[in-house]
Amino acid sequence: MSGYKEEIVCETEEEAVRNSDIVCVTATAPVKEKDFLYLNKEWIKKGALICLPSAARFDDDFLISGCRRVVDHYQLYEAWAEEFPYPSFELVQIIGSKFTDLMHEGKLSRDDIIDLADIIAGDVPGRENDDEIILYSVGGMPVEDIAWGGVVYRNV
């Protein structure tokens, strides 16, 4: 086993998020958006990466102008927006659906949402500066499940 690993049990969401370089929310979400885990922008470290394979709630101003919005595959969110008409975030419970809800409200445009494939292809930079906070919406692409399964298998 290489490297040092430390586990810290936190009493509050703020304690878990504050000063973290990487935050990954994998909690089961309640039914109503108002009850989703809330992450205050004041807790989020500059330059943090926030991975969201489950529901979390942020203030709209943070989502609109306080972070870089990246999704794993934008067409997945378009399909969900068709299947679950506005507002869809409460039903789909993935932050990328909140992005499409904000688009529906005229607060974001399609150009404000970055597809991970565009970063991988080098068409869009992954990070524009060291302070930029990246919110990554994980909608459930099977390739991600396979990669995650491989990591879990190797670490068991």
MDTraj code that builds the backbone (N, CA, C; nanometers):
import mdtraj as md
import numpy as np

residues = "MET SER GLY TYR LYS GLU GLU ILE VAL CYS GLU THR GLU GLU GLU ALA VAL ARG ASN SER ASP ILE VAL CYS VAL THR ALA THR ALA PRO VAL LYS GLU LYS ASP PHE LEU TYR LEU ASN LYS GLU TRP ILE LYS LYS GLY ALA LEU ILE CYS LEU PRO SER ALA ALA ARG PHE ASP ASP ASP PHE LEU ILE SER GLY CYS ARG ARG VAL VAL ASP HIS TYR GLN LEU TYR GLU ALA TRP ALA GLU GLU PHE PRO TYR PRO SER PHE GLU LEU VAL GLN ILE ILE GLY SER LYS PHE THR ASP LEU MET HIS GLU GLY LYS LEU SER ARG ASP ASP ILE ILE ASP LEU ALA ASP ILE ILE ALA GLY ASP VAL PRO GLY ARG GLU ASN ASP ASP GLU ILE ILE LEU TYR SER VAL GLY GLY MET PRO VAL GLU ASP ILE ALA TRP GLY GLY VAL VAL TYR ARG ASN VAL".split()
xyz = np.array([
    [0.0846, -0.1173, 0.0000],
    [0.0000, 0.0000, 0.0000],
    [0.0893, 0.1237, 0.0000],
    [0.0701, 0.2096, -0.0964],
    [0.1536, 0.3286, -0.1023],
    [0.0742, 0.4520, -0.0623],
    [0.1437, 0.5499, -0.0111],
    [0.0787, 0.6756, 0.0252],
    [0.0158, 0.6687, 0.1624],
    [-0.0126, 0.7837, 0.2134],
    [-0.0744, 0.7965, 0.3445],
    [-0.2209, 0.8327, 0.3274],
    [-0.3050, 0.7631, 0.3966],
    [-0.4479, 0.7917, 0.3904],
    [-0.4962, 0.8212, 0.5316],
    [-0.5772, 0.9256, 0.5403],
    [-0.6325, 0.9634, 0.6691],
    [-0.7828, 0.9795, 0.6546],
    [-0.8557, 0.9225, 0.7475],
    [-1.0000, 0.9385, 0.7492],
    [-1.0369, 1.0259, 0.8674],
    [-1.1209, 1.1241, 0.8426],
    [-1.1648, 1.2151, 0.9464],
    [-1.3166, 1.2114, 0.9515],
    [-1.3714, 1.1812, 1.0664],
    [-1.5155, 1.1811, 1.0844],
    [-1.5566, 1.3229, 1.1229],
    [-1.6505, 1.3776, 1.0483],
    [-1.6953, 1.5151, 1.0710],
    [-1.8349, 1.5150, 1.1306],
    [-1.8605, 1.6115, 1.2144],
    [-1.9905, 1.6237, 1.2795],
    [-2.0911, 1.7024, 1.1961],
    [-2.0421, 1.7910, 1.1079],
    [-2.1331, 1.8754, 1.0297],
    [-2.0899, 1.8783, 0.8829],
    [-2.1817, 1.9189, 0.7982],
    [-2.1505, 1.9357, 0.6566],
    [-2.0431, 2.0423, 0.6391],
    [-2.0538, 2.1500, 0.7141],
    [-1.9548, 2.2568, 0.7033],
    [-1.8150, 2.2061, 0.7352],
    [-1.8023, 2.1283, 0.8402],
    [-1.6715, 2.0747, 0.8782],
    [-1.6142, 1.9852, 0.7678],
    [-1.7005, 1.9102, 0.7017],
    [-1.6548, 1.8205, 0.5947],
    [-1.6129, 1.8966, 0.4696],
    [-1.6771, 2.0092, 0.4426],
    [-1.6537, 2.0831, 0.3190],
    [-1.5442, 2.1883, 0.3325],
    [-1.5444, 2.2612, 0.4427],
    [-1.4522, 2.3741, 0.4593],
    [-1.3071, 2.3271, 0.4460],
    [-1.2306, 2.3965, 0.3634],
    [-1.0880, 2.3710, 0.3380],
    [-1.0597, 2.2422, 0.2614],
    [-1.1603, 2.1791, 0.2045],
    [-1.1390, 2.0573, 0.1270],
    [-1.1102, 2.0914, -0.0184],
    [-1.0097, 2.0261, -0.0748],
    [-0.9778, 2.0433, -0.2162],
    [-1.0804, 1.9729, -0.3044],
    [-1.1263, 1.8565, -0.2568],
    [-1.2232, 1.7763, -0.3314],
    [-1.3388, 1.7416, -0.2382],
    [-1.4598, 1.7646, -0.2867],
    [-1.5805, 1.7302, -0.2125],
    [-1.6633, 1.6404, -0.3029],
    [-1.7070, 1.5271, -0.2503],
    [-1.7922, 1.4368, -0.3271],
    [-1.9147, 1.4049, -0.2421],
    [-2.0314, 1.4408, -0.2924],
    [-2.1550, 1.4171, -0.2200],
    [-2.2193, 1.2913, -0.2761],
    [-2.2370, 1.1917, -0.1888],
    [-2.2972, 1.0650, -0.2302],
    [-2.4069, 1.0222, -0.1330],
    [-2.4797, 1.1198, -0.0818],
    [-2.5856, 1.0923, 0.0149],
    [-2.7169, 1.0621, -0.0565],
    [-2.8004, 0.9827, 0.0078],
    [-2.9349, 0.9603, -0.0415],
    [-3.0129, 1.0891, -0.0232],
    [-3.0867, 1.1289, -0.1254],
    [-3.1581, 1.2569, -0.1213],
    [-3.3032, 1.2365, -0.0777],
    [-3.3515, 1.3305, 0.0039],
    [-3.4947, 1.3298, 0.0345],
    [-3.5747, 1.3674, -0.0892],
    [-3.7038, 1.3613, -0.0812],
    [-3.7890, 1.3826, -0.1970],
    [-3.7969, 1.5285, -0.2399],
    [-3.7941, 1.6219, -0.1486],
    [-3.8122, 1.7626, -0.1807],
    [-3.6792, 1.8367, -0.1911],
    [-3.6652, 1.9218, -0.2938],
    [-3.5411, 1.9969, -0.3143],
    [-3.5028, 2.0773, -0.1907],
    [-3.5989, 2.1356, -0.1220],
    [-3.5701, 2.2173, -0.0044],
    [-3.5000, 2.1373, 0.1055],
    [-3.5105, 2.0042, 0.0994],
    [-3.4492, 1.9179, 0.2006],
    [-3.3168, 1.8553, 0.1562],
    [-3.2740, 1.8805, 0.0310],
    [-3.1462, 1.8272, -0.0167],
    [-3.0334, 1.8827, 0.0702],
    [-2.9250, 1.8099, 0.0790],
    [-2.8059, 1.8564, 0.1493],
    [-2.7666, 1.9936, 0.0963],
    [-2.7503, 2.0913, 0.1837],
    [-2.7169, 2.2274, 0.1437],
    [-2.5688, 2.2536, 0.1672],
    [-2.5012, 2.3053, 0.0640],
    [-2.3615, 2.3444, 0.0761],
    [-2.3526, 2.4956, 0.0563],
    [-2.3130, 2.5646, 0.1598],
    [-2.3003, 2.7094, 0.1587],
    [-2.1729, 2.7473, 0.0841],
    [-2.1834, 2.8429, -0.0059],
    [-2.0654, 2.8837, -0.0844],
    [-1.9528, 2.9343, 0.0046],
    [-1.9853, 2.9841, 0.1234],
    [-1.8826, 3.0336, 0.2159],
    [-1.7941, 2.9211, 0.2681],
    [-1.8440, 2.7985, 0.2645],
    [-1.7669, 2.6833, 0.3124],
    [-1.6700, 2.6320, 0.2068],
    [-1.6943, 2.6664, 0.0812],
    [-1.6218, 2.6046, -0.0304],
    [-1.4907, 2.6779, -0.0563],
    [-1.3838, 2.6020, -0.0528],
    [-1.2493, 2.6547, -0.0741],
    [-1.2306, 2.6986, -0.2188],
    [-1.1605, 2.8081, -0.2386],
    [-1.1263, 2.8496, -0.3749],
    [-1.0470, 2.7379, -0.4413],
    [-1.0804, 2.7078, -0.5654],
    [-1.0108, 2.6038, -0.6397],
    [-1.0619, 2.4630, -0.6143],
    [-1.1676, 2.4487, -0.5350],
    [-1.2192, 2.3153, -0.5023],
    [-1.2878, 2.2504, -0.6220],
    [-1.2847, 2.1183, -0.6230],
    [-1.3605, 2.0366, -0.7175],
    [-1.4715, 1.9710, -0.6379],
    [-1.5952, 1.9908, -0.6822],
    [-1.7094, 1.9300, -0.6145],
    [-1.7741, 1.8324, -0.7108],
    [-1.7688, 1.7036, -0.6779],
    [-1.8280, 1.5977, -0.7600],
    [-1.9636, 1.5615, -0.7008],
    [-2.0651, 1.5592, -0.7867],
    [-2.2013, 1.5407, -0.7380],
    [-2.2746, 1.4281, -0.8106],
    [-2.2512, 1.3030, -0.7683],
    [-2.3319, 1.1938, -0.8234],
    [-2.4659, 1.1796, -0.7523],
    [-2.4941, 1.2674, -0.6551],
    [-2.6245, 1.2684, -0.5888],
    [-2.6642, 1.4127, -0.5607],
    [-2.7797, 1.4311, -0.5037],
    [-2.8370, 1.5643, -0.4872],
    [-2.7634, 1.6473, -0.3826],
    [-2.7483, 1.7740, -0.4147],
    [-2.7008, 1.8753, -0.3211],
    [-2.7615, 2.0068, -0.3658],
    [-2.7782, 2.0953, -0.2710],
    [-2.8438, 2.2230, -0.2988],
    [-2.7459, 2.3367, -0.2733],
    [-2.7473, 2.4346, -0.3641],
    [-2.6629, 2.5530, -0.3552],
    [-2.7511, 2.6742, -0.3794],
    [-2.7041, 2.7914, -0.3397],
    [-2.7740, 2.9146, -0.3742],
    [-2.7613, 2.9373, -0.5244],
    [-2.8676, 2.9884, -0.5861],
    [-2.8670, 3.0112, -0.7304],
    [-2.7540, 3.1037, -0.7735],
    [-2.7226, 3.2070, -0.6950],
    [-2.6166, 3.3000, -0.7366],
    [-2.4823, 3.2293, -0.7465],
    [-2.4574, 3.1312, -0.6614],
    [-2.3343, 3.0525, -0.6701],
    [-2.3343, 2.9698, -0.7987],
    [-2.4469, 2.9061, -0.8290],
    [-2.4554, 2.8239, -0.9504],
    [-2.4433, 2.9077, -1.0769],
    [-2.4921, 3.0306, -1.0715],
    [-2.4918, 3.1170, -1.1893],
    [-2.3560, 3.1827, -1.2109],
    [-2.2938, 3.2312, -1.1036],
    [-2.1705, 3.3088, -1.1236],
    [-2.0546, 3.2721, -1.0317],
    [-2.0708, 3.1707, -0.9477],
    [-1.9651, 3.1392, -0.8527],
    [-1.8875, 3.0127, -0.8813],
    [-1.9189, 2.9451, -0.9908],
    [-1.8516, 2.8179, -1.0179],
    [-1.8493, 2.7904, -1.1680],
    [-1.7695, 2.6908, -1.2046],
    [-1.7652, 2.6395, -1.3423],
    [-1.8528, 2.5152, -1.3423],
    [-1.9517, 2.5090, -1.4295],
    [-2.0482, 2.4012, -1.4345],
    [-2.0075, 2.2993, -1.5410],
    [-1.9749, 2.1776, -1.4978],
    [-1.9319, 2.0717, -1.5894],
    [-2.0266, 1.9529, -1.5716],
    [-2.0697, 1.8967, -1.6839],
    [-2.1540, 1.7764, -1.6813],
    [-2.0831, 1.6640, -1.7550],
    [-2.1177, 1.5407, -1.7194],
    [-2.0529, 1.4261, -1.7816],
    [-2.0966, 1.4053, -1.9258],
    [-2.2209, 1.4370, -1.9586],
    [-2.2700, 1.4219, -2.0964],
    [-2.3973, 1.5045, -2.1091],
    [-2.3864, 1.6208, -2.1697],
    [-2.4961, 1.7169, -2.1716],
    [-2.6260, 1.6589, -2.2278],
    [-2.6183, 1.5744, -2.3287],
    [-2.7390, 1.5186, -2.3902],
    [-2.8224, 1.4381, -2.2904],
    [-2.7561, 1.3813, -2.1892],
    [-2.8277, 1.3093, -2.0839],
    [-2.9228, 1.4047, -2.0113],
    [-2.8767, 1.5245, -1.9833],
    [-2.9583, 1.6233, -1.9116],
    [-3.0695, 1.6790, -2.0010],
    [-3.0415, 1.6917, -2.1293],
    [-3.1463, 1.7319, -2.2236],
    [-3.2582, 1.6271, -2.2251],
    [-3.2204, 1.5006, -2.2258],
    [-3.3194, 1.3928, -2.2268],
    [-3.4022, 1.3949, -2.0984],
    [-3.3365, 1.4161, -1.9855],
    [-3.4106, 1.4237, -1.8590],
    [-3.5048, 1.5437, -1.8587],
    [-3.4610, 1.6564, -1.9137],
    [-3.5456, 1.7759, -1.9183],
    [-3.6696, 1.7513, -2.0041],
    [-3.6571, 1.6675, -2.1074],
    [-3.7729, 1.6307, -2.1887],
    [-3.8649, 1.5360, -2.1129],
    [-3.8052, 1.4370, -2.0477],
    [-3.8836, 1.3361, -1.9764],
    [-3.9498, 1.3929, -1.8510],
    [-3.8786, 1.4798, -1.7822],
    [-3.9286, 1.5416, -1.6602],
    [-3.9298, 1.6931, -1.6812],
    [-4.0392, 1.7467, -1.7356],
    [-4.0439, 1.8896, -1.7676],
    [-4.0161, 1.9781, -1.6460],
    [-3.9745, 2.1008, -1.6757],
    [-3.9401, 2.2011, -1.5753],
    [-4.0480, 2.2119, -1.4683],
    [-4.0075, 2.2210, -1.3432],
    [-3.8717, 2.2059, -1.2906],
    [-3.8386, 2.0579, -1.2705],
    [-3.7213, 2.0169, -1.3149],
    [-3.6863, 1.8742, -1.3119],
    [-3.5881, 1.8360, -1.2021],
    [-3.5204, 1.9337, -1.1414],
    [-3.4163, 1.9022, -1.0432],
    [-3.4694, 1.8188, -0.9267],
    [-3.5867, 1.8519, -0.8767],
    [-3.6423, 1.7785, -0.7639],
    [-3.6684, 1.6321, -0.7989],
    [-3.7022, 1.6059, -0.9249],
    [-3.7317, 1.4691, -0.9683],
    [-3.6063, 1.3917, -1.0061],
    [-3.5148, 1.4561, -1.0766],
    [-3.3939, 1.3869, -1.1232],
    [-3.2863, 1.3862, -1.0148],
    [-3.2764, 1.4918, -0.9366],
    [-3.1885, 1.5029, -0.8203],
    [-3.0395, 1.4998, -0.8538],
    [-3.0039, 1.5436, -0.9719],
    [-2.8648, 1.5573, -1.0130],
    [-2.8443, 1.7046, -1.0488],
    [-2.7356, 1.7658, -1.0026],
    [-2.7165, 1.9100, -1.0159],
    [-2.7223, 1.9574, -1.1616],
    [-2.6858, 1.8728, -1.2555],
    [-2.6974, 1.9098, -1.3966],
    [-2.8416, 1.9419, -1.4344],
    [-2.9371, 1.8793, -1.3679],
    [-3.0779, 1.9115, -1.3921],
    [-3.1134, 2.0468, -1.3329],
    [-3.0459, 2.0879, -1.2284],
    [-3.0649, 2.2241, -1.1775],
    [-3.0115, 2.3234, -1.2801],
    [-2.8997, 2.2885, -1.3455],
    [-2.8463, 2.3756, -1.4511],
    [-2.9504, 2.3947, -1.5617],
    [-3.0164, 2.2840, -1.6047],
    [-3.1151, 2.2979, -1.7120],
    [-3.2379, 2.3746, -1.6632],
    [-3.2721, 2.3612, -1.5345],
    [-3.3810, 2.4422, -1.4790],
    [-3.3440, 2.5911, -1.4855],
    [-3.2198, 2.6244, -1.4515],
    [-3.1743, 2.7638, -1.4576],
    [-3.1718, 2.8141, -1.6019],
    [-3.1432, 2.7257, -1.6959],
    [-3.1519, 2.7633, -1.8373],
    [-3.2967, 2.7964, -1.8731],
    [-3.3886, 2.7130, -1.8275],
    [-3.5304, 2.7345, -1.8546],
    [-3.5756, 2.8706, -1.8000],
    [-3.5188, 2.9114, -1.6880],
    [-3.5536, 3.0389, -1.6254],
    [-3.4796, 3.1570, -1.6888],
    [-3.3908, 3.1287, -1.7856],
    [-3.3162, 3.2352, -1.8519],
    [-3.1966, 3.2847, -1.7715],
    [-3.1564, 3.2115, -1.6694],
    [-3.0446, 3.2529, -1.5831],
    [-2.9114, 3.1961, -1.6295],
    [-2.9141, 3.0910, -1.7099],
    [-2.7951, 3.0309, -1.7710],
    [-2.8256, 3.0054, -1.9176],
    [-2.7198, 2.9925, -1.9967],
    [-2.7364, 2.9522, -2.1364],
    [-2.6620, 2.8206, -2.1572],
    [-2.6836, 2.7587, -2.2698],
    [-2.6147, 2.6323, -2.3009],
    [-2.4636, 2.6510, -2.2954],
    [-2.4137, 2.7670, -2.3352],
    [-2.2695, 2.7942, -2.3330],
    [-2.2125, 2.8006, -2.1914],
    [-2.2984, 2.8130, -2.0915],
    [-2.2538, 2.8191, -1.9522],
    [-2.2301, 2.6809, -1.8918],
    [-2.2659, 2.5774, -1.9656],
    [-2.2520, 2.4398, -1.9164],
    [-2.1510, 2.3677, -2.0043],
    [-2.0490, 2.3125, -1.9408],
    [-1.9385, 2.2501, -2.0139],
    [-1.9534, 2.0987, -2.0110],
    [-1.9393, 2.0384, -2.1266],
    [-1.9437, 1.8931, -2.1376],
    [-1.8030, 1.8386, -2.1119],
    [-1.7927, 1.7379, -2.0278],
    [-1.6630, 1.6792, -1.9946],
    [-1.5856, 1.6380, -2.1196],
    [-1.6552, 1.5891, -2.2217],
    [-1.5879, 1.5474, -2.3459],
    [-1.5133, 1.6633, -2.4104],
    [-1.5658, 1.7854, -2.3969],
    [-1.4985, 1.9020, -2.4541],
    [-1.3684, 1.9333, -2.3801],
    [-1.3661, 1.9058, -2.2516],
    [-1.2422, 1.9236, -2.1745],
    [-1.1418, 1.8163, -2.2145],
    [-1.1877, 1.6925, -2.2223],
    [-1.0993, 1.5808, -2.2583],
    [-1.0406, 1.6007, -2.3976],
    [-1.1212, 1.6502, -2.4909],
    [-1.0750, 1.6722, -2.6284],
    [-0.9849, 1.7944, -2.6411],
    [-0.9769, 1.8738, -2.5351],
    [-0.8938, 1.9936, -2.5384],
    [-0.9624, 2.1140, -2.6021],
    [-1.0921, 2.1032, -2.6264],
    [-1.1669, 2.2141, -2.6866],
    [-1.1971, 2.3247, -2.5854],
    [-1.2008, 2.2885, -2.4586],
    [-1.2304, 2.3816, -2.3494],
    [-1.1320, 2.3522, -2.2370],
    [-1.0756, 2.4541, -2.1742],
    [-0.9850, 2.4264, -2.0627],
    [-1.0606, 2.3665, -1.9440],
    [-0.9964, 2.2776, -1.8726],
    [-1.0583, 2.2171, -1.7552],
    [-1.0733, 2.3171, -1.6420],
    [-0.9765, 2.4047, -1.6301],
    [-0.9771, 2.5060, -1.5246],
    [-0.9152, 2.6313, -1.5830],
    [-0.9795, 2.7452, -1.5611],
    [-0.9287, 2.8704, -1.6169],
    [-0.8350, 2.9439, -1.5218],
    [-0.8456, 2.9168, -1.3908],
    [-0.7534, 2.9751, -1.2938],
    [-0.7544, 2.8913, -1.1664],
    [-0.6558, 2.9123, -1.0811],
    [-0.6395, 2.8305, -0.9609],
    [-0.7512, 2.8482, -0.8580],
    [-0.8219, 2.9596, -0.8636],
    [-0.9288, 2.9857, -0.7668],
    [-1.0656, 2.9351, -0.8119],
    [-1.0755, 2.8956, -0.9377],
    [-1.2041, 2.8548, -0.9930],
    [-1.2580, 2.7301, -0.9222],
    [-1.3835, 2.7368, -0.8826],
    [-1.4519, 2.6229, -0.8212],
    [-1.5250, 2.5484, -0.9323],
    [-1.5019, 2.4187, -0.9390],
    [-1.5654, 2.3372, -1.0428],
    [-1.6722, 2.2499, -0.9784],
    [-1.7931, 2.2600, -1.0320],
    [-1.9043, 2.1753, -0.9909],
    [-1.9242, 2.0734, -1.1018],
    [-1.9009, 1.9467, -1.0712],
    [-1.9087, 1.8413, -1.1717],
    [-2.0317, 1.7549, -1.1460],
    [-2.1245, 1.7572, -1.2387],
    [-2.2473, 1.6792, -1.2283],
    [-2.2255, 1.5400, -1.2867],
    [-2.2420, 1.4398, -1.2031],
    [-2.2249, 1.3006, -1.2446],
    [-2.3640, 1.2403, -1.2614],
    [-2.4059, 1.2254, -1.3854],
    [-2.5406, 1.1773, -1.4129],
    [-2.5536, 1.0270, -1.4205],
    [-2.4433, 0.9577, -1.4330],
    [-2.4524, 0.8130, -1.4328],
    [-2.4142, 0.7455, -1.5625],
    [-2.3133, 0.7979, -1.6299],
    [-2.2681, 0.7311, -1.7517],
    [-2.2066, 0.5955, -1.7140],
    [-2.2398, 0.4892, -1.7846],
    [-2.1890, 0.3566, -1.7500],
    [-2.0363, 0.3483, -1.7418],
    [-1.9642, 0.4241, -1.8240],
    [-1.8181, 0.4193, -1.8188],
    [-1.7676, 0.4664, -1.6818],
    [-1.8391, 0.5610, -1.6197],
    [-1.8014, 0.6061, -1.4857],
    [-1.8249, 0.4946, -1.3839],
    [-1.9347, 0.4224, -1.3980],
    [-1.9640, 0.3123, -1.3066],
    [-1.8565, 0.2048, -1.3154],
    [-1.8120, 0.1760, -1.4367],
    [-1.7078, 0.0746, -1.4557],
    [-1.5770, 0.1215, -1.3937],
    [-1.5394, 0.2466, -1.4171],
    [-1.4152, 0.3001, -1.3596],
    [-1.4209, 0.2982, -1.2077],
    [-1.5328, 0.3418, -1.1518],
    [-1.5486, 0.3447, -1.0063],
    [-1.5437, 0.2020, -0.9507],
    [-1.6104, 0.1094, -1.0177],
    [-1.6077, -0.0305, -0.9748],
    [-1.4662, -0.0863, -0.9719],
    [-1.3844, -0.0490, -1.0715],
    [-1.2447, -0.0931, -1.0744],
    [-1.1660, -0.0396, -0.9557],
    [-1.1869, 0.0856, -0.9217],
    [-1.1192, 0.1442, -0.8058],
    [-1.1613, 0.0725, -0.6774],
    [-1.2902, 0.0507, -0.6613],
    [-1.3411, -0.0181, -0.5414],
    [-1.2819, -0.1589, -0.5336],
    [-1.2831, -0.2312, -0.6442],
    [-1.2311, -0.3681, -0.6479],
    [-1.0839, -0.3725, -0.6060],
    [-1.0033, -0.2805, -0.6591],
    [-0.8603, -0.2793, -0.6269],
    [-0.8313, -0.2399, -0.4831],
    [-0.9250, -0.1712, -0.4202],
    [-0.9025, -0.1251, -0.2837],
    [-0.9694, -0.2111, -0.1760],
    [-1.0336, -0.3188, -0.2161],
    [-1.1004, -0.4053, -0.1175],
    [-1.0015, -0.5019, -0.0580],
])
top = md.Topology()
chain = top.add_chain()
for i, resn in enumerate(residues, 1):
    res = top.add_residue(resn, chain, resSeq=i)
    for name in ("N", "CA", "C"):
        top.add_atom(name, md.element.get_by_symbol(name[0]), res)
traj = md.Trajectory(xyz[None], top)
